Amino acid sequence: MIIKRDKALEKLIKSQGNGFVKIITGIRRCGKSYLLFSLFRRHLLKSGVPADHIIEIDLENDKFADLRRADTLGEYIRSELKGKKGKKYVLIDEIQLCKKILPPDIDLSRFDPKDRHDCYLTFYSVLSGLKTKRDVDVYVTGSNSKLLSSDVATEFRGRGQVIHLTPLSFAEYYPLKKKNAVHPLEILQEYMLFGGLPECVLAKDNLERANYLKDLYKTIYLKDIINRYKLHDETIINAVTDIVMSSVGCLTNPNKLANTLRSVSNIPCSRITVTRHLGYLENAFLISKAARFDVRGKRYVNHLSKYYAEDTGLRNARMNLRQVEFTHLMENVIYNELRRNGYSVDVGVVNSETSKEGKHVRTSSEIDFVVNRGYDRIYIQTAWRIPDEKKMEQESFSLKNTNDSFRKVIIDGNIFSAKYIDTNGIGHIGVIDFLLDPSSIEKL
């Protein structure tokens, strides 16, 4: 079965020949290898690139085990390129498995300890060397637990382009399921429950999906974090994982999380420790943080934020499929879709004053998302259900009090909702319509 990843593929195609090493990063098992070796390779062949001008190296495959050294990798690629005219493409999977090598003529004792890192031959050196060849285009994938975006920025010094791949979007997921589904809502609920990791999507039943996700979280994701950061005690990373996953979409901060761990779980840890472990989860792409923004004050409110799961299926599996609240899951899915489509996403707060019994009362109301792309801003409120006018007024209140002319949208879980703009200038759209066409919020 072919799983289309059109947006990610388009990014790779647009990056061809731009002089950068293209680094595809993303959460483990999200389809990076499939994107590079199947979809992108197919595109190259259809574009007329000879098969022998595409050099494929899968470092996770034992066939290429001897290339897991920077020196032998460089030698192999140069030998494969030799004698071939025209544009050549080098595709390397799991580049982080390539180990650095100390050249035999280097005596480390002659160098200051802080400079010894530069004495090694690394895969960064190999790829940067290839980049200087105008007729060679280089694409690699890497596990983010060992190839952080910050590492890429430092080592390539502006010579690498990071292309982030996420689990399947709902628009990519929907065509795989619609033939067998009774109702679109059934597909949406399954997507929110089990997420968009390709192997999970293709599993035969829900039990297999749940077991796959639970095993993946324990044996791959957390293990990667523990190994990368050399964590000798797994207690805190497990506790922080559980508490942040159980509170997706809720305002919190490291201090509150530390207090909860101490009082509820009897785990002694500080705000600094929690902050550090949240960073581990963010670097592994398991979670991301949305800062809180004061809309009318036009400033960030630093003491509270929200965290969202990169994949709701992984989040639910970690919770043993408990705490399955579609209100929060829909909010999480919408957040991921906004970021996938190039928006920066904050959570908003609107502070205003109202008159009550002759007194001025200061009120604070929330906006789920304040999204920005360039100069464009959209305020978005989400609601799984809006059963009556009272609920509608509640959802609209903060939007009406922003005191500006930026677009305002309510996304609700009613799949039969028609797109419309109400008398307050607020656009309304159903969640499925939005997920299938995220740009639709720009047209309301």
N, C-alpha and C positions, 0 to 999 in steps of 0.2 A: 504493500500500500504506500502510495506517495503522499506525504504530508507536506502541504505547501507552506513555505515560510517566505512569502513574497516580499514583505517589507525588509526583512533581514537580507535576503538575496539581493534586493535592489541596492542596499547600502554597499554590499561587496562589489557589485557591478559598477556602481558609480565611483568606487575607490580604485578601480583598475588603473595602473600606470601613474598613480599620483606621487610616486617617489617615497612613500612611507611603507614600513612594514605593518601589515594589517594584523592586529591581535584580537581574536575573537574570545571574549571572556563571558562568563555567566555562571549561574549556579550549575553544579554538577548534574549531569543527565538531562540537560534541557535541550540537547540536540545540536551541539556545536560541531561534532564530527560529521553528523548527517548533513548539516548545512554546507560544510566545506567539501567533503569527499563525494557527496552524492549530488546535491542540488547545484553547487557552484561548478563542480567538475562537469556536470551535464551541460551547464550554460557555456562553458569554455569550448567543449567539443562541438556544440551546435553553432558556435561563433566561428568555427573553422580552425581552432587551435589543434595541431596534430597531437595525438595521444602521447607520443614520446617527448613532447615539450611540456608535459605536465608531470612533475616529479612529486610523487606522493610518499610521505614517510609517516607511518603510524608508530610513534615511540612506545605506545602501550602494547603493541604487538611484539611477541618474542622474536619474530623475524627480523626486527630492527634493533634488537637488544644491544648489539655492538655499536650502535649509533647514539647510545645514551651518554656519550662523552663529547664535549665540545670539539675536540680535535678531530675525532673520527667522523663526526657529523659534517664538519666543514669539508673534510677531504672527500667524503662521499658525494656531497652536493656538487662540488667542483668537478668531480669526474663525470657526473651525470650531465652537467651543462656543457662539457667540452665537445666541440665540433658541431653543435646545433645552432643553426642560424635562425634569426627572428626572435620573437618574444617567447620567453620561457616562464613557467609558473611553478613556484616551489610551494607545496602545501604540506605543512607539518602539524601533526596532531599531538597534543599533550606535550608541548615544548618544555614544560617545567621538569620533565623527567631527564632532560639532558644535563649532566653534571658538569660543574666547572672543573678545569684541569690546570694544574700548575706546570708550566713549561719546564723541562728538565734543566735548562740553563739559568733558571731563576733561583737565587739564594734569598729566601725570605728574611733571613737574619740581617740582611743589609738594608732593609727598609723599615721605616717607622711603622709601628703596628696600625696606625690609622690609614696608612697608604697601601697596606698589603692586599686589600681587596682588589685593587687595580692590577695586581701582578698576575691574576688568574685569567685564563682563557675561558670565557663563558659563552652561553648560547647567544647572549646579547651581542658579543663581539662578532660571532659568526653571522648573525642576521644583519647587523649593521654593515658588515663587509659586503654582503650580497646586495644591500640596498644601493651601494654605490654603482652597481652595474645597471646601466640604463635598460638593458634588454631582459632584466630579471625582475619579476614581481613576486613578492613573498607574502604568504598568508599562514598564520599559525593559530592554533587554539591552545588554551591553557586553563588548568584548574585554578580557580580564583583563590583557593586555600593556600596555594604555593606561588601564585603569580598575581599579586595584587596590582590594582591599577596604579597605586602609588609607586610600586616597584618599576612598572613599565615607564612611567613618566620620568623617574630618576635615571634609569639605566639607558633609555633611548634618547633622552635629552631632546625631545621634540622631533624625533625621527620615527616615531611609531604612532599609529592610529588605532585607538581602542574602539572596537565595535561590540556593543553589549547585546547579548542574546538572552531573552527571557523564556520561561515556559510558554506554551502555546497560548495565544490570545483566544478570546471566545470566538472571534471571527475565523480563526484557524481551526478551532475545535468543532464548531457547529457543523460544517460539512461532513465531518467524520461520523456524526451521530444522527443527523436528521432523518436518514432513511429508516432507522429502527425505532425512533422515538414516537411516542403517542402525541406529544404536545411540546411546543418550544419551551414551556416552563420546566418540563421534565429535564430537558437538556441543560438549562441554566442551573437548576438545583444540583444536578450531578456535577457540573463544572465547578460550582462553588464548594461542593463537598469533597471532590477528589482532585481538583486542580488540573493543571495543564502539562505535566511532565509527559512527554510522548509515550514512553513505555507503559506508564500508568493508563493513559488514554486507550491504548491498544489492548489492555488486559481484558480477559474474557468475562469477568464478573466483578461485583463490588468487593467480595471477600479477597479476591486476588489483588485488587487495587489497594485495599487497606493494608494487607500484609506487605505488599511491595513498598509502600510509602513508609510504614513503620520501620522496616528493615533498612531502608535507604537512609533514613534519618540517623539511625543508631550506628550503622556500620560504615557509612560513608561521610556524611556531613559532620557529625560531632567528632568522629575519629580524625578527620582532616584538621579540625580546629585544635584538638588536643595535641596532635603531632606537630603542627606548625608552631604553636606557641609553647610547646613543651610543658603542658599542664600536668602536674603530678597528682593533683586531686581533682576529680571530675565533679565533685559535689556542687561547686558554685556554678560552673558552666551549665550543668543540668538544671539547677534551680533557676538561674536567670532565664534560660531558654523556656522553661515551663511558665514562668510568671509573665514574661513578655508575650508569649504566644496566647496565653489565656486572656490577655487584656488588649488585643489588637483593636485599634480605633478608640481607645480610651486615653484621656489626658493623664500623663504621668511624668516622672523624671527619675533619675538615678537615686536621689535621696529617698523618694517615696518607695521605690522598689527595694532599696536596702532596708528600710524600716519594716516593710512587709516580710521580707525574708527573715529578719531577726525575730519578729513577733509571732509570725504564723509558722514558719518552718524551723525556727530555732537555729538558723544559720548565721553565724557572726560574720558580717561583711560590711564594708564601708561604701560610701557613695563612690569613691574613687575606684574601688574594686568592681562595682557594678558597671560603672562607665566603661572600664577596660573590657569587660566581658561582653557588653553590648557592642563594642567596637569589633570584637571578634566575629560576632554574628552578622554584623553589617558587612564586614570584609568578605565573608563567605557568601554574601548575597542571600542570606536566609531571611533577613529583615531589612527594612529601611525606615528612616525617621523623617517625619514631617514636622517642621518647626511651627510654632504658633505665631501668627502675625496679627497685630492690632491694625484693623482696616482703617479706622478713622484717625488713629494716631500715627499711622504709616511707620510702624517700627516693629521689630521682632520682640516677642515676650519670651525671654530666655528660660524661665523657670519651668515651663511645661511644654511637652511635645506629645505626639502620637507615634506609635510604631505599627507598621503593617508587615504582613508576611509576604515574601516574594511569591509564594505559591500557597494557596489556601488549602490544598490537599495535604501538603506537608504539615501545615499548622494543625489541621484536624487530626491527622494521624498521630502527631505528637500528643494531642489531647485525648487519644484513644476514642476519637469520634464523639467525645462529649462536648458540651458547650457549643453545639452547632446552632448558632443563632443567625438566621439569614439576614437580619438587619445589618449586623457587623460584617458578615461575609460579603454581602453585596457592596458595602462601603469599601472593603478591602479590594475587591475585584475592580471597582471603578477607579480607585486610587492607582492600582497597577496599570490600568489601561491608559490613564492620563499620562503617567510617566513614560509608558511605552511609546506614546505618540509625541514625545518631545516637550511636554510641559514640565516646568518646575512646579511642584505642588506643596503648598503650605496649608495649615489649618487656620481658620480665621476666627477672630473675636471682634465683636462690635460693641463698643462701650457707648452708651447714650444716656440722656437724662429725660425722665418723664415726670409729669406732675401728678401727684397723688394726695388727695385731701389737702391741697394747697401747699404741699411741700415738694421740693425737687428731689426725686429719687434716682440714684445712679443705677442703671441696669447693665448687665453684660449678657450678650447672646452669642451663640456659636454659629459659624458657617463651616460646613464640613470641609470644603476645599476652596482655597484661593489659588487659581492656576494662572501661570504666566508663560507666555512664549513670545519673546521679543517685546514689543510694546503692547501686545494684546493681553488683556486680563479678563478672566471669567470667574464669577462667583458661583459655586455649585453646592446645592443642598441635596442630600440623598434621603430617601425614605422607602422602606420596603412596602409599607401600605399607608395610604392616605384615605381613611374611610369616610371622613366627614369634613365639614367646613372648619371646625375647631382645629383639627389636625393640620389642615391646609394653612390656616392662619399662623399656627405655630411654626410651620416650616418656612413660611414667607416672611416672618417678622424681621429676622436679622438681615435678610436681603433688602427689604424696604428701608432699612435704617443705615445703609452704607453711605448715603448722601453723595453718591457719585453716579456717573452714567455708564459704567462698565456693564457688560452683559451679565445677566443673572439667570440661572437655570435650576430647575428642580428635576432630578432624575428619580423616578419611582419604580417600584417593582411590578406595577400593573402592566402586563404586556399588551393589553388592549387599549392603553392610553394613546390618544391621538396627539401628534405634535401640535402645540399651539402656544400663543403668547397671550397671557391674561391682561386684564385692565391695568395692572400695576407694571406692565412691561416685563414680567417674568416669564421666561420660556419654560415649557413643560415637555418632557419626553420620557418614554418608557425605557427601562434599563436594557432590554434586548435590542431595541432600535439603536440606542447609544453604543452598545458593545459591538454591534455589527458594523456601525459606521460612526466611529468616534468624532469625525469632523463635523457631524450633524449639529453639535452644540454651537458651532461657529456660525450656523445658518439660521438659528432661531431668532 
